[in-house]
Amino acid sequence: MLGQLLLAASGSRLVRRSVSGFPLTRKVVQRFVAGESTQEARDAVERLRDANLAVSVDHLGEETRDARAAEATTNAYLALLTALRPLQLGSRGEVSVKLSAVGQRLDDAMALEHAREICAAAAVNGSSVTLDMEDHTTVDSTLTILRKLREDFPATGVAIQAYLFRSEEDCRDLASEGSRVRLVKGAYREPASVAHQGRGAVDKAFVRCLRILMAGKGYPMVATHDDRMIAITELLADRFGRTIGDHEFQMLYGIRTDRQEALAGAGHTVRVYVPYGDDWYGYFMRRLAERPANVAFFLRALGGK
């Protein structure tokens, strides 16, 4: 119930203004967001690199309905990739892009053009782009744009949200050689007509999708902080003859850092999803909704403890 309330609040303009304007909130957000500037993002990436962690950097923002704002977001990614170039991260330094932030809500062609620019800049760094998945109304558009991008940038990846009923079939379509798929449980408030409801049902859907991807010929990127799902991933890797280098784990910036380092120390590729920018509200509220422990942390910080 609390999670559903927080997801509802993530879309509320009134709550956004109240939370964003509260001075202590920004201090708490620093746990989950790497900063607001390109330099702060670069510094966070450098620290993670030195800890033997790969990264996927996200310039926060979504639901852009202004062409100039979409162009500004694209330029922010280009500046970020230029700033990351001296770190020589190669494939360990990708970026994540929400297509709605680069014009998808206005025009698919605009979003595709902007995404192409970002993919080209990432390629100069020897890295790639993963398209974030948003609410269920964007899935078909996102997958269409993905197919077009992969014609020139075959390493372009995509996130699939396991809680959507359609996701098992999407995973089957995507589990081909060269395909990179980030499997997540899902973080948007979706109706029961399109998505599994409840933790147990979502967990089972995640495992079904995971099995499809691990049995396929692509490169699964397993986004989870759940020790059960990590163990199941390792079990499936063994069952399907996968090696430690043909899949990876992904975790969020600031969450379970000890587990991130332990997995990396065991030889796994662990990629940290690093968000930055000043439009952090929606991302922050979804992180609170995912785990009660995050809410407790937030309240303790507000109380000065």
N, C-alpha and C positions, 0 to 999 in steps of 0.2 A: 504493500500500500504506500509506504513512504517513497519507494522508488518511483511509482506512478505519479505521485504528487510532484516530485522533483522534476520528472520529465515534462509534466505539464507546465511547471514554472519555467523550464528552459525556453519555452515559446512565448512567455508572457512579457510584453513590453513594460508593464507596470513593475513587475518583480525585477526585471532587468535593470531598470533605472534605480530602484531601491538598493539592490545588492551591489551594483557597480559603483554607486555613489558612496557606499559605506567605506570609510578609510581603512578599517582593519581588514576588509575583504581582500584587498590587493596583496596584503602581506601573506595571507593564507594561500592565495592563488600561486604564490611563488613555488609552492611544493609541486604543483602540477604543470606549471607553465614556465618555460625557460627564460622569459623576459619579454620585453616589448620591442626591442630593437634588433636589427640584423647583427650588430656586434655582440649583444648578449646571447643570441642564438649560436653564433659562431663559437663563443667562449664555452658554452655548454657542450657543444659538439666536440670541441677539443678535449674537454675533460672526459667525456665518454669514450672517445677514441683511445685516450691514454689508459683507460680501464679495460681495454680490449672489447669494447662494445661497438657494434654497428649502429647506424642511426637512420631514421626516416623523419625528415623535418617538415613540419606543417606550419605554413603561415595562416594563422587563425582568421576565419571569416567564412561566411556562408550566406545564402539567400540574397546575393547581390542582384539588385534590379536596376542598376545604373551602369551604363556602358563605360563611363569614366572610372567608376569604382572597380569594374572588372579589369580594366587596363592597368589600374594602379596595383591591383593584387598581382597581376602577371609580372609587372615590373619589379615588385617586391621579391618575387621568386627569382627573377633574373639577377637581382642584386645579391640575394642570398647565395646563389650558386657561384657567382663571381667571388664572394667573400670566402666560400668554402674551398675554392680551387687550390690555394696554397697548402691546405692540409693533406692533399693527395689521398683522399679517402677511397677513390675508385668506387667499386660496387658497394662498399660499406657505407657510402654516404648519399643515399637517395633522398628524394623529397616526396611528400604526399600532397596531393592536390584534390580539393573539393571542387568539382566542376561548377557547382552553383556559385562559387566565389569568383569564377572567371567567365560568367555570362550564360550559364546553362538555362537559367530561368528566363532569360531574354531570347536566346537563339542558340540552337545547337551548333550552328556553323561558327558563331563567335567563340563559343566555349572550345570547340575543336581547334580553331586557329590559335587561341591563346595557349591551349595545352601543347600544341605543336612547338610553339616558341620555348616553352619550359622544357619539353623533352629534348629539344636541340641543345639547349644550354646544359642540361644534365649530361648529355652524351659527350660534350666537350670535357667534362670532368671524369669521364669513364664510368658514369653512374646512370641511374634511370629514375623513372617516375612511377609511383603507384597511385592509382585513382581511388580516393576514398569513396565509399558508398554512403548515400544519405537515405532519406525516407523512401518508402516503397514506390512512390510515384516517379522516382528518378532512375530506377534500375534499368529499364529498357534503353533510355537515352544514354546512360553511362556505358552500358555494354556495347551499344552501337559506336559510340565515340572511341571506346577501347579498341574495337576491331579496326577502325580506320587508323588510329595511332600506331598500332602494331605493324601496319604495312611498312612503315618507315623506321619505327622504333620497336622492334620485336620484344625487347625486354620490359616493355611497359606492363605493370601489374595492375591488379584491381582487388578491392576488398569485397568479400561476399559475407552477408550477414545471415548466420545459420538460422535465426528464428523465423525468417520468412519461409512460407510454405514452398515457394518456388526454388529455394536455394539448392536443394539436392540436384535438381535438373540442371541448374546453372553450373554447379560444380562438375557434373558429368561433361557438359559442353566445354568447360575450361581446363579439364584435366589432361591436356595434351602436351606434347613435348615443347619446351620453351616457354610455356605459360607460367606466369607467376601469380599466385592467388593468396591473398591475406585472408584467412578465415577468422572472423570475429563472431561473437554471439549476437551482437546487435545492441544499439544504444539509443534508439529512437522510440517514441511512443507510437506503437502501431496497433491498428484495430484487430480484433480476433478473427476477422474475415480474411486477413492476409498473413498473420503471424501467430506462432505458438505463444501461449501465455503461461507464465509461471516458470520458476527456475528449473524444475525437473524436466518439463517438456523441452525447454530451450537447450538444456544440457544434452538431452538425447538427440536432438536435431544437430547439435554441434558435432557429436561423435559420428553420426551418420554421414555428415558432410566431410568430416575429417577422414573417414575411411575411404570415401570416394577419391579424395585428393591424394592420399598416401598410396592408394593402389594404382593411380594414374602415372603419366609420364612427365607431369609438370613439376614445378618447384613450389611445394606448399610452404606458406609462411603462417605459422600457427600462433595466433595472437591470444594469449591467455595468461592469467596469473594463478590459475587454479591448479594445484598440485595433482589433482586427479586427472585433469586433461593433459598435463605434462607427461604423467606416467602412461596414459593411454597412447599419446603420440609416440613415445619410445617403444611401446609394445607393438604398435602398428608398423613402425619403421622396421623393426626386426621381422615382423611377419611378412612384409612385402619386400624384404631384401634391400632396404634403403641404407645408405651410409650416412655418417654424421654431417657430410657436406652437401647433401642434396635436399635439404629442407632446413628451416630455421624457426626459432622461437622469436616472438615479438612481445614486448611489454611496454607499458606507458611510463613516460618520464616521471620519476618521483614515487613510483609504486613498486614495492617489493625489490628494492635495489640489491638487497642481499641475495635474493634468488637469481636475479639477473647475473650477478657476478659469479655465483656458484655454477650456473649452467655454462657460462662462458669459460670458466676455469676447467670445466670437464670437456672442453673442446667444441661445444655447440656454437653455432652462430646465433648470437642474441642481438636483435635489433631493437633499439629503444625509439619509440615514437615521441618526437620532441616538438611540442607545439610552442609557438611564440607569436607575439603580436598583441595589439591592444584590444582586439575584438574577442576576448576570452570567455565571455559570459556563458554562451551556449555549451561550449566544451566543458567548462568548469562544472556546470549543473549536471551534465551527463555523467561526469566522473563521480559526483556525490551520489547520484542515483544508483550507480553500479554496486557500491559496497557500503553497508552501514558504518564500517570502520572509518570511511572517509568523512561521513557526516560527524561522527564523534570527534575526529581530529579537528574539523572545522569549528565545532562548538567549543572545544577546549582552547583553541587558539583565540577565538573571540573573547573567551573569558580570561585570557591572559595567562593560561596555565601551560 
